[in-house]
Amino acid sequence: MRSSQKFPLRTMTLGVAATAALLMTVPMASAQTTTAPSRTSTPPASDLPAAESIIKDAVTAMGGEQAFKDIKSSHMKMSMSTPMGAASMESWVIDDAFKLVMNQMGMNITAGGKGDEAWMQDPMSGQWQLIEGAQSKDMRQTSTMYNMIVNMKNRYSSMKTTSKTSFSDAMCYTVECIGDDSTDVYYFNVDKKYLEGIKTITEGGPMGGPSESTIVMSDRKKFGELTIPTTMTMDQMGMNIVMSIELLEFNGVEAAQVAMPDAVKKMKDSAPAAPTSQPGG
């Protein structure tokens, strides 16, 4: 069964995905050879540093590029407070494979993926679905979280420094990034260099028009060589979601922990072959 519906608990997913800005695909990035979109190098506003320079400083402030490269796998647990009640998320990532388990209101959602493939178990029926497109991308961004900054140039077609302004009681540079379906504005602390928050404007929101969300990052702690914000407070359409990292471990995940479930293998094996125009096909 293939699914093209929106990923369940979309609001929670968006919040975590934006954080993925900070805990995303380090293991996956080292294993995949994706082609970066053609990127426009836009000069910054007068007297402002270039976006690439700001991002490089932020990576250094977090622990340095080599510290990210040394991560081959990650295991993370998060708790979340949402208008719909408490929720939790646990993820395992190694190379280009991941497993993700979310729980809200007593309902578990289990998902996973490897390479270009992704799958999810329906929490109501227990049936597995093959996931593709934007939904698969959302799950991948949700599954980890600490590399958005490192991989920013591979995810946007344009990045530019637009202003110097106050955000969350700190003076910040704003870096505007244009993606396929959203405009993301990153706020980097002028003095400490850290990423303080993100504002995202996505087309085709729940009410049909653009949807805006803001995430503020705080409570930074050391995990190995990296300094990571452990609290992310998200506001979306008046709804407040607080996400907290409870556990973050590196380089302890085994491939068997994220392997494709047998039920998904059987489903793939029984799927009808793709149509062919070749003689005898």
C-alpha positions in Angstrom: 0.0 0.0 0.0 1.4 3.4 -0.9 0.4 6.6 0.9 0.2 10.1 -0.4 -1.6 11.5 2.5 -0.1 14.0 4.9 2.0 12.4 7.6 0.0 12.0 10.8 0.7 14.4 13.6 1.8 16.9 11.0 2.1 19.8 13.5 4.5 17.8 15.7 6.4 16.7 12.6 6.9 20.2 11.4 8.2 21.3 14.7 10.8 18.5 14.9 11.6 18.9 11.3 12.5 22.5 11.7 14.8 21.5 14.6 16.2 19.0 12.3 17.8 22.1 11.5 19.9 21.0 14.4 19.8 17.3 14.6 19.2 16.1 11.2 21.0 13.7 8.8 24.6 13.7 9.9 24.8 10.0 9.4 22.6 10.2 6.3 24.6 13.0 4.8 27.8 11.1 4.9 26.2 8.1 3.2 24.2 9.7 0.4 25.4 11.4 -2.7 22.7 13.9 -3.4 23.0 16.7 -6.0 22.6 20.1 -4.4 20.1 22.4 -6.1 21.4 25.2 -8.2 22.0 27.8 -5.6 21.9 31.6 -6.2 24.7 33.4 -4.4 23.0 36.6 -3.4 25.2 39.4 -2.0 24.2 40.3 1.6 22.7 43.7 2.5 25.3 46.4 2.8 27.7 45.9 5.8 26.3 42.5 6.6 28.4 39.3 6.5 27.6 36.7 3.8 25.2 33.9 4.6 27.9 31.3 4.1 30.2 33.0 6.6 27.5 33.2 9.2 26.6 29.5 8.8 30.3 28.6 9.0 30.6 30.5 12.3 27.5 28.7 13.7 28.9 25.3 12.9 32.2 26.2 14.6 30.3 27.5 17.7 28.4 24.2 17.9 31.6 22.2 17.9 33.1 22.3 14.4 32.5 20.5 11.2 34.8 17.6 12.1 32.7 16.9 15.2 29.7 16.4 12.9 31.7 14.3 10.4 32.7 11.9 13.3 29.0 11.0 13.9 28.1 7.8 12.2 24.9 7.0 14.0 22.6 8.7 16.6 19.9 7.7 19.1 17.6 10.4 20.4 14.6 10.7 22.7 12.4 13.8 22.9 9.4 14.8 24.9 6.8 17.3 23.6 4.0 19.4 25.1 1.3 20.1 22.5 -2.3 21.5 22.6 -3.4 17.9 22.1 -1.5 16.7 25.1 1.9 15.2 25.8 3.8 13.4 23.1 7.2 11.7 22.7 9.5 10.7 19.9 12.5 8.3 19.7 14.7 7.9 16.7 17.7 5.7 15.6 19.8 6.7 12.6 22.8 5.0 11.0 24.2 5.7 7.5 21.2 6.3 5.2 18.7 4.3 7.4 16.4 5.4 10.2 13.7 4.3 12.5 11.2 6.7 14.2 8.6 6.0 16.9 6.2 8.8 18.0 3.5 8.5 20.6 0.7 10.9 21.2 -2.5 10.3 23.2 -1.5 6.6 23.6 -1.2 6.1 19.9 2.1 4.9 18.5 3.3 5.7 15.0 6.3 3.7 13.8 8.1 4.7 10.6 11.4 4.0 9.0 13.4 4.3 5.8 16.6 3.5 3.9 18.0 5.3 0.9 15.0 6.5 -1.2 12.6 4.1 0.4 10.4 4.9 3.5 7.6 3.1 5.3 5.1 3.7 8.1 2.7 1.6 10.1 -0.8 2.8 10.3 -1.6 3.3 14.1 -5.3 2.3 13.6 -5.1 -0.8 11.4 -1.5 -1.9 12.0 -0.9 -2.1 8.2 2.3 -0.9 6.7 2.4 1.7 4.0 5.2 2.7 1.6 5.9 6.4 1.8 7.2 8.7 -0.9 7.6 12.3 -1.9 7.4 15.2 0.6 6.0 12.9 3.3 9.1 10.7 3.2 11.3 13.9 3.3 9.4 15.0 6.4 10.0 11.8 8.2 13.7 11.9 7.4 14.0 15.4 8.8 12.1 14.3 11.9 14.3 11.2 12.6 17.4 13.0 13.7 18.2 16.6 14.3 21.6 18.3 14.5 22.8 18.9 11.0 20.5 21.4 9.4 23.1 24.0 9.6 25.9 21.8 8.1 23.7 20.9 5.2 21.8 24.1 4.6 23.5 24.8 1.2 22.2 21.5 -0.1 18.6 22.2 0.8 18.0 25.7 -0.5 18.1 27.3 -3.9 19.0 30.7 -2.5 20.5 32.0 0.8 21.2 35.6 1.7 21.8 37.8 4.7 18.9 40.3 4.9 19.2 42.2 8.2 20.4 42.6 11.8 17.6 42.5 14.3 16.5 41.5 17.8 15.1 38.0 18.2 14.5 36.3 21.5 16.3 39.0 23.5 19.4 38.6 21.3 20.8 40.7 18.4 20.8 38.4 15.4 21.7 38.3 11.7 18.8 37.1 9.6 19.5 34.6 6.8 16.7 34.2 4.3 16.6 30.8 2.6 14.4 29.8 -0.3 13.3 26.2 -0.6 11.0 24.2 -2.9 7.8 25.0 -0.9 8.8 27.4 1.9 10.8 30.5 2.8 12.8 29.9 6.0 14.4 32.8 7.9 17.2 31.8 10.3 18.3 34.0 13.2 22.0 33.7 14.2 23.3 35.3 17.4 25.7 38.1 16.3 28.0 37.6 19.3 27.7 33.9 20.3 27.2 32.8 16.6 24.5 30.2 17.7 21.3 29.7 15.8 18.6 31.3 18.0 15.6 30.4 16.0 13.8 29.9 12.7 10.7 31.4 11.1 9.1 29.3 8.3 6.5 30.4 5.8 5.0 27.4 4.0 2.6 27.6 1.0 -0.6 25.6 1.2 -1.1 25.6 4.9 -4.1 24.0 6.7 -6.3 26.9 5.9 -5.3 27.0 2.2 -3.1 30.1 2.5 0.5 30.4 3.7 1.3 28.9 7.1 3.8 30.6 9.4 5.6 29.0 12.3 8.4 30.3 14.6 10.8 28.2 16.7 12.9 29.6 19.5 15.9 27.4 20.6 17.3 27.5 24.2 18.9 25.5 27.0 22.1 24.4 25.2 24.0 21.4 26.5 27.1 19.5 25.5 26.7 16.1 23.8 30.1 14.8 23.1 31.9 17.5 21.2 28.7 19.2 20.1 26.7 22.0 21.9 23.0 21.5 21.1 19.9 23.4 22.2 17.7 21.0 24.1 14.5 23.0 24.2 12.7 24.1 21.1 9.5 26.3 21.6 7.3 26.4 18.5 4.4 28.8 17.8 2.2 27.9 14.8 -1.1 29.6 14.2 -1.4 30.4 17.9 -0.6 26.9 19.0 2.4 26.4 21.3 4.5 23.3 21.2 7.5 22.7 23.4 10.0 20.0 22.4 12.8 18.9 24.8 15.7 16.5 24.1 15.9 14.0 26.9 18.6 11.8 25.5 21.1 12.1 22.7 23.8 9.5 22.0 26.2 9.1 19.2 27.8 6.1 17.4 26.0 3.3 19.3 23.3 2.3 16.8 23.5 -1.1 15.0 22.1 -1.6 11.5 19.8 -4.3 12.7 17.9 -1.7 14.9 16.8 0.2 11.8 16.3 -2.8 9.4 13.2 -2.9 7.1 10.4 -4.9 8.9 9.6 -8.3 7.5 6.0 -7.2 6.8 7.3 -4.4 4.6 9.7 -6.8 2.7 6.7 -9.0 2.0 4.6 -6.1 0.8 7.3 -5.0 -1.5 7.8 -8.5 -2.9 4.1 -8.9 -3.6 3.7 -5.5 -5.2 2.8 -5.7 -9.0 5.7 -5.1 -11.3 6.0 -1.7 -13.0 4.4 -1.7 -16.5 6.9 -2.0 -19.4 6.7 -1.2 -23.1 9.3 -3.7 -24.0 8.3 -6.7 -26.1 7.3 -9.7 -24.0 6.9 -7.4 -20.9 
